[in-house]
Amino acid sequence: MTDARGLKGETIYVSTLPGVEPALEAEARERGLSFRRAEGGIECEGPPGLHQTANLHLRTASRVLLRLGTFMAPTADALVQGLQALPMADVWDGKVPLRLSVTLHRSVAPGPAVVLESASVAWDPCEVTVAGHLDEEGGGPELTLLVRGEGERWTVSVDTSGAPLYQRGYRQEVGRAPLRETLASGILRLAGYAGDVPLVDPMCGSGTFLVEGAWLSQRRPPGLLRTFAFQSFPSFDQAVWARRRAEAEGEALAEPRAPMRGYDINAGALGTARRNARRAGVTLTLERHDLRTLKAPPDAPGLVVANPPYGKRVGEAEDLPDLYRALGATLNGAFREWRKALIVPEDPKLVATLGLKGARQLPVKNGGLRCLLVLAGPS
């Protein structure tokens, strides 16, 4: 980890949700990032500050890890020496507690306890603990390191994100079946949405699809409303970060390039969506309406996107076929000229009930549930 004054560049690992990897790769390609595929995400190489760019701009990223170093260590003593040689002063002030997420594959170490003990000897922290699953954790005062041991080879990375990146900062209220912001953005991208045509969500809930669609349309980076773990690194340069944020804000449009419309039968959900949109700084057209009688707005055809109930979180499973049949009738009727993107449970009967001819199905996960992204063109 270095700066622009002559030190070498960075290697980062960017994770994403299962099924969303192609969307993350497309984002990285559009931003001109040099990357290669990795399990659960991508690895990128670039100039100093690459980790800041990834956190700020990548809509489908779950977390960004900065590579501190890779070394060979066949023994515990060699592991201590390898850890001591890492550039910890760039990311750690020696005072905050350390959290270690340890992954071992055919490693010479018999278990994570050896790694924690080696870290304690190498760095003498005030406290070192085992990190939980980083998909949910982060954002506290601790510095989180990921230590991966494969045979005698060790790789150590530092978490630069803190709180998971789906926590954009605007969605302080959620509906009964919330969809993560990163998954919503991934679905939009997998559906080919570029923000230049109208977006409609007939079951909009707390408005996540619409806000993410509006930000995409505005070219507004998803990280502008939040803070990141890297802002506490000793090497962090506030002036450089301020310029990077200002440039990103300057590239964003004041308004979406196309209308964003949401409908829901639940008035409370619409109120939540309005407040979330206000915090996000976007204006949405939101109306209370039953999807069974919903008509397409007078805009040019665009994309209809929805996250209907699954039967495990909202409502009863026996009610789902009728609901999905009604949703399919509306999509094949009033919205027949529109493209469709639906995230639904992995249930062939329910998918068939929608009646979307020629639809593609992509496996994704939503909150640990196995789902399908159903993509269909005009009927």
Phi, psi and omega in degrees: 000127186214183177242182187282005183264025172122354179272159186286170188281200189236154166239128180233155171244128181245118180266159177212178182280151178304129181095345185261000183307317179299327179291319178296317179298319179296319177299312181300320180296317180296327180275003177074023181279140175274117186218164171223151181293143175219162180301120177080007181170219181219156170249135182235148173236142181185193185285168174306140183092000179302321180296327177291317178300315181296315179298320185286322194252331190279111187289331185260004180285138176268323183196150179239123180249136180257124181291122175269328179170162176228136183207166177259135180210101181278347182225168178297321179297318178293327176296317177301315181295320178296319178294320180297331183279352181289152181281060184296332182297338178290330189240350187223132180273001180081002184247318184287152178297155177253143172238133182243125171259113189251128176236126183237129176230110182050037186279155175289341178279133183287343181182171182300333183300323178296322180292318178296319179295320179295321178295321179297320179290319185290321190244345180051054180285161176292333179200140174223128183227170177275130178281146174278195181292122186288350176295334183248334187266177176117165178096354179273185182284345183288158171262127183255126178244145176248121182245119182243124178245122176234106187063235178264002183265131182236137176233130181238129180230158179243140177286125179257354187270316186086241176299145181308146188288348174290345178277084184289326182117345182264333187267080179273352175230144179230162176275198184282338180224073187294147177247130181297143182301321180295322177290319178301315178295321179296319179296316179300317181290318178297334177277359179080019182280128181244004177085007184254004176229161181301148177237131179232133172240109183284350179222064199285343179054234182277003171088017186298313178303318185289319178294315179296322177294321179295315179297319178298316181297325179278352187060037180268123180299144183285347186261012186287337185263002188229173176249168185226159180299326184295344180288349176259001179290141176303331181276358183294130179252107185298322182294317179296317179296320179298319178294320180296317178294318181297319178297319180295317179295323180294334179278345183281146177276154181289327183224157174299153181279354181211159180294145176240114185237135178231145179227149175199148178280344183265115181295326179296320178297320179295324177296318176298316180298319180296316181291321177297318179296322179296317178294329179279350179078026180237155178251122179245152171265111185238131181221147175278123183197145175279131183297338182293332181245014184288137177249151178292140178293166184281025179271166171298148181304141179223234182238132170258128182230143183204151174236079183291163179302151181256347183090350179257339182242326185227130175074185181254145184301327183290344179273347187294317181305317179295320180295315181292325177295319178292320178298315179298321180297319179293319180292321180279346180258272185299329184249029184297333181271000182263156169280153184232145175217117183231135171256120189226163177295155180285076184223103184304325181293318179294319179299318179296326181298331179296328178069031180269102184289140177072016183287144172267152179233124178242132179286133175218172174235142177232108181061034180088351180272137178285122184228175175234138169264114182261119182244129181220148176270190176303142182288000000 
